[in-house]
Amino acid sequence: MTQPILPPQTILITGCSSGIGYHCAHHLKNLGYHVIATCRKPQDVARLSAEGFICLPLDLADENSVNQAWSNALSISNGQIAALFNNAAFGLPGALEDISRQALEYQFATNVFGTQQLTHLAIKQMRQQGFGRIIYNSSVLGFAAMAYRGAYNASKYAIEGFADTLRVELRQEPIDIILIQPGPITSHFRQNALLAHQTWVNASDSVHQKNYQAMIQRLEKQGAAVPFTLGPDAVSNVLINALQRKHPPARYRVTLPTKLFALLKRILPTVWLDWALAKAGGSGRR
């Protein structure tokens, strides 16, 4: 039997330097949870530690870093971590024909490989302790593909595949596997995505150069770049429900675009859905 995760139980959250992870860490801490936050950069670890968090360095792209962070988290929590929130991820925008193998490996190292390595460690511990919940922060782009987001689309599709498979494989175990699909949320995601694009994509030598100019303007825009953008509290509220509900659903769709495209994917022929997704993505402008 599964069990709700209630304060003061321990939850490990990845990607807490800003945005959704940062907000969720604060929300859970305020509710009385024992939060173990993680960040990739040492300066962010120091900043969150100064704010009163237990914060560990964790670079999901580094296998040794994942193992060390998990070992440290177990030590801090006296060997019992009730829930893992796989939140850390980043986007690498660009047309797929401009994304090299090396760039894809860079994208997947964090969003997929490191996340699953940490998940494997959590499953082993949760089976031993007799309970646990693993929650993935996915995306509307985990089931609805949009142009110039191919590397990120693929990484989130992979996460959804892992979660769906684990849910079946662990159905007789006291471990819940849950997906959160946010959609547009206020965060630093666009700033980080712009840096990744500038690092990995040779825009000046691309047939998509003109569309990239519009895409970059969107990524540089301050505040909400698309309609129906919600604050990170929309995700933290869903996360609390996923932790505390006795029988949580397999998926939480947070924003209107996520709910809309989930519906359209069920009812539209592929050619119509492709048109709607192309329109929504606006060749990278939205």
C-alpha positions as CSV (number, residue, x, y, z in Angstrom):
1,M,0.0,0.0,0.0
2,T,1.2,3.5,-0.8
3,Q,1.0,6.3,1.8
4,P,0.8,10.1,1.6
5,I,4.0,12.0,2.2
6,L,3.3,14.5,5.0
7,P,5.4,16.9,7.1
8,P,8.0,16.5,8.5
9,Q,9.0,13.8,6.1
10,T,12.0,14.3,3.8
11,I,11.8,15.3,0.2
12,L,14.7,15.7,-2.1
13,I,14.3,18.4,-4.9
14,T,16.6,18.9,-7.8
15,G,17.2,22.2,-9.6
16,C,16.5,24.6,-6.8
17,S,18.5,27.6,-7.9
18,S,15.5,29.5,-9.3
19,G,12.0,29.2,-10.7
20,I,9.9,26.1,-9.9
21,G,12.5,24.3,-7.8
22,Y,13.3,27.3,-5.7
23,H,9.6,28.1,-5.1
24,C,8.7,24.5,-4.3
25,A,11.6,24.2,-1.9
26,H,10.4,27.3,0.0
27,H,6.7,26.2,0.0
28,L,7.5,22.7,1.3
29,K,9.9,24.1,3.9
30,N,7.2,26.5,5.1
31,L,4.7,23.6,5.5
32,G,7.2,21.8,7.8
33,Y,8.7,19.3,5.4
34,H,12.4,18.4,5.8
35,V,13.6,19.7,2.4
36,I,16.9,18.7,0.9
37,A,17.5,21.1,-2.0
38,T,20.1,20.6,-4.7
39,C,21.8,23.1,-7.1
40,R,24.5,22.6,-9.8
41,K,26.5,25.8,-9.2
42,P,28.5,26.3,-5.9
43,Q,27.3,29.9,-5.6
44,D,23.7,28.8,-5.6
45,V,24.4,26.1,-3.0
46,A,25.9,28.8,-0.8
47,R,23.0,31.1,-1.4
48,L,20.3,28.6,-0.5
49,S,22.3,27.4,2.5
50,A,22.4,31.0,3.7
51,E,18.6,31.1,3.4
52,G,18.4,28.2,5.9
53,F,18.1,25.2,3.5
54,I,20.0,22.0,3.6
55,C,21.4,22.4,0.1
56,L,23.7,19.9,-1.7
57,P,25.8,20.3,-4.9
58,L,24.4,18.1,-7.7
59,D,25.3,18.1,-11.3
60,L,23.0,15.6,-13.0
61,A,25.4,15.5,-16.0
62,D,28.1,14.0,-13.8
63,E,27.6,10.4,-12.7
64,N,29.9,10.7,-9.6
65,S,28.1,13.9,-8.5
66,V,24.7,12.1,-8.6
67,N,26.0,9.2,-6.5
68,Q,27.7,11.6,-4.0
69,A,24.6,13.8,-3.7
70,W,22.4,10.8,-3.0
71,S,24.8,9.4,-0.5
72,N,24.9,12.7,1.3
73,A,21.1,13.1,1.2
74,L,20.7,9.6,2.8
75,S,23.2,10.5,5.5
76,I,21.4,13.8,6.3
77,S,18.0,12.2,6.4
78,N,19.0,9.2,8.5
79,G,18.5,6.8,5.6
80,Q,14.9,7.7,4.7
81,I,13.9,9.9,1.8
82,A,10.1,9.9,1.4
83,A,9.9,11.6,-1.9
84,L,12.0,12.7,-4.9
85,F,11.0,15.6,-7.0
86,N,12.9,15.4,-10.3
87,N,12.7,19.0,-11.3
88,A,16.1,20.0,-12.7
89,A,16.1,20.4,-16.5
90,F,17.0,23.0,-19.2
91,G,16.1,23.7,-22.8
92,L,18.3,23.8,-25.8
93,P,16.3,25.6,-28.5
94,G,17.1,25.2,-32.2
95,A,16.0,23.4,-35.3
96,L,16.8,19.7,-35.0
97,E,19.0,19.8,-38.1
98,D,21.2,22.3,-36.3
99,I,21.5,20.2,-33.1
100,S,24.6,18.1,-33.2
101,R,25.0,14.7,-31.5
102,Q,27.2,16.4,-28.9
103,A,24.5,18.9,-28.2
104,L,21.9,16.2,-27.8
105,E,24.2,14.3,-25.4
106,Y,24.6,17.6,-23.4
107,Q,20.8,18.0,-23.3
108,F,20.1,14.4,-22.3
109,A,22.9,14.1,-19.8
110,T,20.9,16.3,-17.4
111,N,17.3,16.0,-18.4
112,V,17.3,12.2,-18.9
113,F,20.4,10.2,-17.9
114,G,21.2,12.0,-14.6
115,T,17.5,12.2,-13.7
116,Q,17.1,8.4,-14.2
117,Q,20.3,7.6,-12.4
118,L,18.9,9.5,-9.3
119,T,15.6,7.8,-9.8
120,H,17.2,4.3,-9.8
121,L,18.9,5.1,-6.5
122,A,15.6,6.4,-5.0
123,I,13.7,3.3,-6.1
124,K,16.1,1.0,-4.3
125,Q,15.9,3.0,-1.1
126,M,12.2,3.4,-1.2
127,R,11.6,-0.3,-1.7
128,Q,13.8,-1.0,1.3
129,Q,12.0,1.5,3.5
130,G,8.6,0.3,2.3
131,F,7.2,3.5,0.8
132,G,7.9,6.5,-1.4
133,R,6.9,8.8,-4.2
134,I,8.9,9.9,-7.2
135,I,7.5,12.9,-9.0
136,Y,8.8,14.1,-12.4
137,N,8.5,17.7,-13.6
138,S,7.7,17.1,-17.2
139,S,6.2,19.6,-19.7
140,V,3.4,20.1,-22.2
141,L,6.4,19.4,-24.6
142,G,6.6,15.9,-23.1
143,F,3.6,14.9,-25.3
144,A,3.1,17.8,-27.8
145,A,6.1,18.6,-30.0
146,M,6.7,22.2,-31.1
147,A,9.3,23.5,-33.6
148,Y,12.7,24.6,-32.5
149,R,12.3,22.7,-29.2
150,G,13.2,19.3,-30.5
151,A,16.1,18.4,-28.1
152,Y,14.0,19.5,-25.1
153,N,10.9,17.8,-26.6
154,A,12.8,14.5,-27.0
155,S,14.2,14.7,-23.4
156,K,10.7,15.2,-21.9
157,Y,9.2,12.5,-24.1
158,A,11.9,10.2,-22.7
159,I,11.0,11.2,-19.2
160,E,7.3,10.5,-19.8
161,G,8.3,7.1,-21.2
162,F,10.4,6.2,-18.2
163,A,7.6,7.3,-15.8
164,D,4.9,5.4,-17.7
165,T,7.1,2.2,-17.7
166,L,8.0,2.6,-14.0
167,R,4.4,3.0,-13.1
168,V,3.6,-0.4,-14.7
169,E,6.7,-2.1,-13.4
170,L,6.2,-0.9,-9.8
171,R,2.4,-1.3,-9.7
172,Q,2.7,-3.9,-7.0
173,E,5.3,-1.9,-5.0
174,P,4.6,0.9,-2.4
175,I,6.1,3.5,-4.7
176,D,4.1,6.0,-6.6
177,I,5.3,7.4,-9.9
178,I,3.8,10.8,-10.8
179,L,4.2,13.3,-13.7
180,I,3.6,17.0,-13.5
181,Q,3.1,18.7,-16.8
182,P,3.3,22.5,-16.2
183,G,3.2,24.3,-19.5
184,P,4.2,28.1,-19.4
185,I,5.4,29.0,-15.9
186,T,7.3,32.1,-14.9
187,S,10.9,31.2,-14.3
188,H,14.5,31.7,-15.6
189,F,14.0,28.9,-18.1
190,R,14.2,31.2,-21.2
191,Q,17.4,32.9,-20.1
192,N,19.1,29.6,-19.6
193,A,17.7,28.3,-22.9
194,L,19.1,31.3,-24.7
195,L,22.5,30.7,-23.3
196,A,22.3,27.0,-24.4
197,H,21.2,28.1,-27.9
198,Q,24.1,30.5,-28.2
199,T,26.6,27.9,-27.0
200,W,25.5,25.0,-29.1
201,V,23.8,26.3,-32.3
202,N,25.5,28.0,-35.2
203,A,22.6,30.3,-36.1
204,S,24.6,32.3,-38.6
205,D,25.1,29.3,-40.8
206,S,21.5,28.0,-40.6
207,V,18.6,28.1,-43.1
208,H,16.5,28.9,-40.0
209,Q,18.4,32.1,-39.2
210,K,15.5,34.4,-39.8
211,N,13.2,32.4,-37.5
212,Y,16.0,32.3,-34.9
213,Q,16.0,36.1,-34.7
214,A,12.3,36.0,-33.7
215,M,12.9,33.1,-31.3
216,I,15.8,35.0,-29.6
217,Q,13.5,38.1,-29.1
218,R,11.0,35.8,-27.3
219,L,13.8,34.3,-25.2
220,E,15.1,37.7,-24.3
221,K,11.7,39.1,-23.3
222,Q,11.1,39.9,-19.7
223,G,8.0,38.6,-17.9
224,A,5.5,36.3,-19.5
225,A,6.3,35.6,-23.2
226,V,3.1,33.6,-24.0
227,P,-0.6,33.8,-22.9
228,F,-1.9,31.8,-19.9
229,T,1.5,31.9,-18.2
230,L,1.2,31.1,-14.5
231,G,3.5,31.6,-11.5
232,P,5.5,28.8,-9.9
233,D,3.0,28.6,-7.1
234,A,0.7,26.8,-9.6
235,V,3.3,23.9,-9.7
236,S,4.0,24.0,-6.0
237,N,0.3,23.6,-5.2
238,V,0.1,20.6,-7.5
239,L,3.2,19.2,-6.0
240,I,1.6,19.3,-2.5
241,N,-1.4,17.5,-3.8
242,A,0.8,14.8,-5.4
243,L,2.6,14.3,-2.1
244,Q,-0.4,14.4,0.3
245,R,-3.2,12.7,-1.7
246,K,-3.7,9.1,-0.8
247,H,-4.2,8.0,-4.4
248,P,-2.6,10.6,-6.6
249,P,-3.3,10.6,-10.4
250,A,-0.6,9.6,-12.8
251,R,-0.5,13.1,-14.4
252,Y,-1.2,16.6,-13.3
253,R,-1.7,19.1,-16.1
254,V,-1.2,22.5,-14.7
255,T,-1.8,25.3,-17.3
256,L,-4.5,25.9,-19.9
257,P,-2.2,25.2,-22.8
258,T,-1.2,21.8,-21.3
259,K,-4.9,20.8,-20.8
260,L,-5.9,22.0,-24.2
261,F,-3.2,20.2,-26.1
262,A,-3.8,17.0,-24.1
263,L,-7.4,17.2,-25.3
264,L,-6.4,18.1,-28.9
265,K,-4.0,15.2,-29.1
266,R,-6.8,12.8,-28.3
267,I,-9.3,14.1,-30.7
268,L,-7.5,15.6,-33.7
269,P,-6.1,13.8,-36.7
270,T,-2.3,14.1,-36.9
271,V,-2.3,16.6,-39.7
272,W,-4.6,18.9,-37.8
273,L,-2.7,18.5,-34.6
274,D,0.6,19.4,-36.5
275,W,-1.1,22.5,-37.8
276,A,-2.2,23.6,-34.3
277,L,1.2,22.9,-32.8
278,A,3.0,24.9,-35.6
279,K,0.5,27.7,-35.1
280,A,1.1,27.7,-31.3
281,G,4.8,27.6,-31.7
282,G,4.9,30.4,-34.3
283,S,8.2,29.2,-35.8
284,G,9.9,29.9,-32.5
285,R,8.2,33.2,-31.9
286,R,5.9,31.9,-29.2
